[in-house]
Amino acid sequence: MNSPFQDADPQLMQTTFEAQRATALAWRQSTAAERIERLERLRTSLLAHKEALYEAFAADFHKPRFEVDGTEIVPSLDEIRHNIKCLNGWMRPTHIRATELTMGNSAHVQYQPRGRCLIIAPWNYPLYLMLSPLVSALAAGNTAILKPSEMAPRVAQVLASIVAKAFPAHEVALFEGALATSQALLAMPFDHIFFTGSPAVGKVVMAAAAKNLTSVTLELGGKSPTIVDETADLQKAAETIMWGKFVNAGQTCVAPDYLYVHASVRDAFVAACQAVIKARYGDSAQSQRSNADFTHIINQRHTQRIEGLLKDATSRGARVLSGGEVDTAGNYIAPTLVDNVPMDSTLMQEEIFGPVLPIIPYTDLQQVIASINADQKPLALYIWSSDQSNIDTVLTNTSSGGACVNHCVLHVAHGNLPFGGVNNSGIGSSHGIYGFKAFSHERAVLKGGWLPSIRMFFPPYTAGRTKLLNFLVKWVSR
């Protein structure tokens, strides 16, 4: 097995990629039962490595077992369960009704495997964000090469064991390594690339894919806004938002990134949030730092990055309402609330990806919408309100990959909803049938019928046929 910072052997990667070609061609004929058997192999191997995963997440993140189960293992198992349950129906050809111009013919959509697929996963949820697309790839009948993040090396090593236990390399293979490994893989002519990560790296992946005209699914990120209006259930909002923001120490692509709260309820909402933080993590800086239920930052570089965002904001007048403590050596940042944040500060310009939540009072909802629309389209948007008019106004006049009303983050776990971004926050969708389709080519198939209507388009173009065509132009223009 490669060490966390040793790049994989380029020749081995190339040999494995070539070996998967024959498998991918054979798997075009794979049945639902055969694909389900592969998913069951993956599930069995995952369950056999649970203890190793707990230890790996503790080493990489200081992540509690409860969160490993709740945000990594359970969602992965549920994705497998959902695909196994629905796969027979998803694989059936979808029969398409004839249009008026194609009456007499039959048509259907056939779902074909794309072929050899590359899945590049990030470090923040290194298990789930690798296995979820792998499940979809296998359900759709594809082979896969996996590249985990080197920033969570212990989890990557366990992932390598899970994959090796379940599959031979000519079916699914995993290569550890850093930039050189990713670059070598991206240079290969895969049939589909599924990447989860930052928009900046997503552009690099898309540029590499373009050289081979490879299709891509990009799950990226952005600054997901949250709105709490004057009619919201403040206690429920505080309890849920503090969970959505601080689970995994805010290292979540759909975490609330910044929050608008109506000025008339701002003080009550902040007080509710402060009370939730104290109840969950402790009422002192020391008790919060030693809390076993709070995940740490992935490494010192990211700890320093988030600390820099906070320092820049406070140096320009931002006020810490809760938290603010940083232990760089321990990769720890306390759950933090801030207000009076300058809108041109780096905290408001960059995706925070950490446990710091800026709170911004507002009085005009239209100004909030204008501010959101002035930025890139986010991966998620959340509104807390009991006023349907406000809810409709926000949802109609903004764009985001997904949205929640009186909730946050949970839409990711809904297996019957598409998950994905829009423009800067992503391309394509995943999960459930949407993941199955992402890894499938939807092939249009038409079967000729008994009507001879197409003959009117055959040469020679006689006066009679011209008259019929002129009639058709008028008919389709009606």
N, C-alpha and C positions, 0 to 999 in steps of 0.2 A: 504493500500500500504506500502511496506517495506521502511524504511529510506535508504538513499544511502549506509550506512555502516553496515546495518543489514542484515545478511545472511537469505535467505529464509528458511522456515520450511522444513526440509528434508522429513518429512512424507507427507506434502502437495505435494512436488515435486514427490514423489513416487506414490502417489494416482493419480496425474494428468497423469503421465507417463502410469500407468496401464489403466486409463480411455481412453487414446488415442489408445489403442490397438484395441478395437472394431471399433472405427472410421476408423483407418487405414485399417482394413480388409474390411470394407464396401466400402471404397473409392477406392478399387481396381477396382470396377465396375463403377466408376464415369465417366460421360460423359464430353465432352468438354464444353457443356453449363453449367453444374454444377460447373466445375472448374472456368470458366469465371465469374460466379456469385460470387464466393469467391474473385476473384481478384477485381471485382468491389466493393465489400464490403470494401476491404482494401483501395482502391482508395478514396472512399467516406469518410472514417474515416480519412485518411491522410489529405485530403483537409479541413476537418472540424477542424483540429488542427493546421493549418498554423500559426495563431497568437501566439499560445502557443509555437510552435517550435521557432519562431523568438525570443521570450523572453528567452527561455531556452538556445539557442545557444549564445545569448548575455551574459547570466549569466555564462555559462561554458567556453566560448572561447573569449568573446569580438568580436564575429564574425558578420560582417555586414549582413544585410538582403539580399543584392545582392548575396553574396557568399552562404548563406543558400539556396536561390532559385537555384543558378547556379550549386552548387556542391552537394546538398543534395536532395531537393524536386523535381526539374526538372528531374534529372537522375532517381529517383525512379519512378516518374510518367511515364517516357518514357519506363522504363523496364516493367511496368504494361501494357502500351499501346501495346508494341511490342509483349508481350506474348499473349494478348487477340487477336491480329490480326493474329498471326501465329499458335495458339494452335491447331486448327482443323487439319492442315497439319502435325504438329509434331507428333500428336497422331496416325496418320494412320500407320498401319504396313508397314514396308519397305520390298518390295518383292525382293528376292535375286535370281539372275540367277544361275541355276544349273552348277556345275563343270562337267568336262567330266566323272568323276567317279560316279557322282550322277545323271546322265541324267535320265529323266523319273519321277523324284520326284520334288515336289515344296517346296519352303522354303520362310520364311519371318522372320523378326525381329519384335518382339512385345515389346512395351515399357510399362513396369509395374512400378507402384510406388514402391519405396524402402520400405516405411512404416513410422515408427516413426523417425523423424529427429531432431537432435540437431543443432542449429545455435548459434555460439558464435561470437559476433561482437566486434570490437575494439572501442577505444574512438575517433580516429582522424576524421572519418566520421561516427558518431554513428548512423545516420538515414539511409543513403544510404547503408552502408555496413551491415546493418541488413535487410533492406527491399529487397534489390536486391536478395540475396539468398532465402529469404522467398517467393518472387514472383515465383522463379523457383521451389521451393518445392511445392507450391500450384498448379502451372501449371502441375506438374508431378503427382499430386494426393496424396500428402503426408500430414500427420499431422506434427506439429512442436512445439518444445519447444525452446524458445529464451532466451539467456543470454546476456544482454547488459553489457557494461563496467561500473563499478562503478566510473570510473574517469571522466565521463560526467554525473553526477547524475541528473541534471535537464532535460537533453534530455532523459535520461532513463525513468524518470517518465512520460514524455509526450508519449514516445513509449509505455509504459505500458497502457496508456489510449487509444491510437490508437488501440492497439491489442484487449483490452477488449471490446471496442466499436464494433469491427468488428467480433469477434469470441468468441464462448464459449470455455472454457478451454479444453474441450475434443477434440477440433479441433486445436487451436493454443493457447499456453499459454506463458507468459513471467514471468521470475523470476529475480528480482534484487538481488544484493548481491556481495560479493567479492570472495576470493579464496575458501572458504568452499563451497559456492554455486556451483562454477565451478567443484570442486572435486566431490561433490555428484552427479551432473549430468553426469559427465564423467564416473562414476562407473556403470551407467545404460546401459543395452544392447540395445542401439539405433540401428536402421538399417542403419543410415548414419549420419556422423558428418561433418558439414561445419564450418571450423574455419578460421578466418582472424586475423592475428597478427604477432608477431615476430617469426623468426625461432627457437629461444630457447624454447618458449612456444609451438610452433608447434610440437616439438619433444615430449613434455610431452603429448600433445593431442594424437599424433599418438601411443605412448606407451600405453595410457589408452585404446584407441580403439582396439589395438591388443589383449587385454585380452578377448574381446568379438568378435574378428574377424569382427569388424565393419568397413565398408568402410569409407574413409575420402576424403574430398576435403580440401586442405590446401592452403590458399592464404597468403603468407608470405612476405618477403621484401628483403632487401639487398642494396648494394651500386650501384645504377644505374648510369653508366657512360654516359657522353655526349662528343661528339667530334665535334669540329668546325674546318674544314680544311681551307686551303688557298683560296679555290674557293667559300666559302660559302657567301651567302647574309648576311653580318654582321648585318645590321640594323634589318632585319627580325628575324635573330637568336637571337639578343639581346632582342628584344621586346617579343618574344615568350618564351624564356628560363627564362627571369625574371618573366614572368607570371607563368610558370610551377613550378619554384622554390619557389616563395614567396606566391602563393595562399595558404590559410590556414596556413600561416607562415611556409611553408616547411614541415608541418606535413602530408605528403602524401607519400604513399608507393612507388609510381612511380615518385616522384620528382627527377629531376637531382641531384645526390648526389655529384658528382665532375665533373670537366670539363677540357678536354684537348683542347687547342687552338693552332693552328700552330703559331710558333714563329714570322713568317713574318707578321701576322695580329693581333698579341696579343694586342698591344697598341691600335689599332683602335677598336678592339672588346671590350676591357675593358672600353674605353671611351664611347662607345655606351651603354654599360650596366649601367655605372654610370649616364648617362643622363636619361635613362629610369627610374631608381630608383628615381631620383630627381623629374622627371615629375609626377610620380605616387604617391609618398609618401611624398614629401617635400624636400627642399634643405638644411634643417638644422636638427640637432638631435632632437630638440624640436618639430618641425613640424612633423617629422616622428613619434615620440612617441605619439603625440596627433591625428594622422591620423585615421579617423573612418573607412577607407577602409582596414586596416591591422589587421588581426586576431592576437590574442595573443597566447602564449604557454599555454598548458592545465593546468599546475600547477607549483608550485615552484620547486618541485623535478626535473621535466624535464627542467625547466629554468636553474637550477643549473647544471644539466648534460651537457646541450649544452654550457653553459658558461665555464664549465671545459674543454670541448673539444677545445674551442677557446683559452683559457688561456694556455693550454698545447702547442698548435701550436705556439702562439706568443712568448712564453717563449723560444722556440727553433728556433726562427728566422723567423716565418711567418709574413707577412706584411698585415695589414688591408688596403684594397683599398677603401672600402666604408662601412659605418655603424660601427659595433662593440660595440654599446652602449647596456647595459644590465640594466634592472630594475627588480631585482628579486622579489621585493614586488608586482609589477604590472604584473608579468609573461610576461615581454616584452623583446624581443631581436630584435634589428633593422635589416632590410634587409642588409646582410653583404657579402662582397666579400673579399677573402683573396688570396694571392699568396705566393711564396717561402715556401710552406708548406712541411715539411719533410715527406717523404713517409711512415716512420715508426711511425709517430705521431698518437695519438688516433683519431684525426680528419679524417685521411685517413684509419684507420683500422676499425672504427665502423660506422654503419649507423647513419648519422647525425640527420635526422628527425627533422629538424629545419631550420631557415632562414639563414644558413651560407653556402656559395658556394666556395669551393677551386678551383682556376684556375691554371692550370699547362700548361706551354708552351711545345711544342714538335716540333721536326723536322723530325722524322722518324715514319711513321704510323705503321710499323711493330713492333716497340718497344711499342707503345701504345697498340696494339692488344695483345702482349705478357704480358703486365702488367695487362690488363683486364682478360686474361685467367689464370693468376696466382692466381686470387681471386675466390671466390665462384660465381656461375652463378647468375647474377642479375635478378630482376623482369622485368626490362626494360633497353633498351639501345637506345641512340639517336645519330644520325649523321647528321650534317649539311654540305652539299656539293653540288656542281653542277657538280662534276666529277663522272660519273657513275662507272668508274673503282675503285675509292676509296670507293664508296658506296658498290659495290659488294664485295670488299675485306673485308670490315668490317663485313658485314652481313654473308659472307661465313665462316669466320674464328673466329667468336665469337658465344656464345650461351647465350640467355636470354629468359625470359618468353615471352616478346613482344618487338617490336622495332618500332621506327618512323624514317622516313627520312624527314628532313627539317620540323620537328614538334616535339612536346613532349607532353606526358600525354594524348593527345586526343584519343589515341587508346582505352582507357578505356571506352569511351562513345560510341564506335562503336558497336551497338547491334548485328551485324552479324559477329563479330570477337570473337574468344575465348580469354578470359582473364584468365591468370594464370601464375604461375612460372615454374621453372624447377629445380629439386633437392632442393638445400638449399632455393630457393626462392618460392617453392611451389610444390604441387602435384595436378593435375587435372585442369579443366577449368570451367569457369562460364560465365554468360550472354547469353541471347537469347537461341538458341537451345542447346548451350553447357551447359548452366545451367540446362535446361530441362533434358538433358541426364545425367548430374551429379547426379540428384535426381531420375533417372530412372534405372531400371534393364533392359538391352537389352537382352531379352529372345530369344534364337534361337529356331525356330519351323520348323520342317521338316515334310511334309506330303507324305506318300508313294504313288508312282505312279504305272503304269502298267508294267514297265520293270522288268523282273525277274532276272536281273544281279546279285543281291545279293545272289542268290541261289548257285552260283559257290563257295561261301565261306562256305557253309554248309558241315558238315561231311556227309558221309565218304570222306576223301581226296584221291580220286581216281587218277589214272595216268592221266586221261583226264583232271581233274580239276587242277592237278599239272602242266600239260602242259600249260593250259590256264593262270594259275597264273604266270608261268615263262615268258610267252609272255607279260603279263601285267607289270611285273617288267621292262622288256626291253622297253616297250612302255612309261611308266612314266619316264624312265631314259633318254629319247631322248632329 
